[in-house]
């Protein structure tokens, strides 16, 4: 029984995320930092990458984007579960922003 390695899918996902991150950072840096959940240093690095380096980085067998949380409550809110789906999305955004601010303050 062979196990799939998902290398092609990982490469495509990594490249799409890197290109999106670069565009977001170039367009509206502060909003991008919040939405991407990345540090300012990493943002500076990403913005400076050439297309060739983006492709090389995307070819890494590890997923570059990662979840910024492992909180089931936050995941449920982001999925729209709760009494009011629109209020759940707003609550999730507030919780995610708070966590990003806490991470920045810590390091």
Helices and strands as residue ranges (DSSP letters): H 7-27, H 29-36, H 40-47, H 51-58, H 72-78, H 85-106
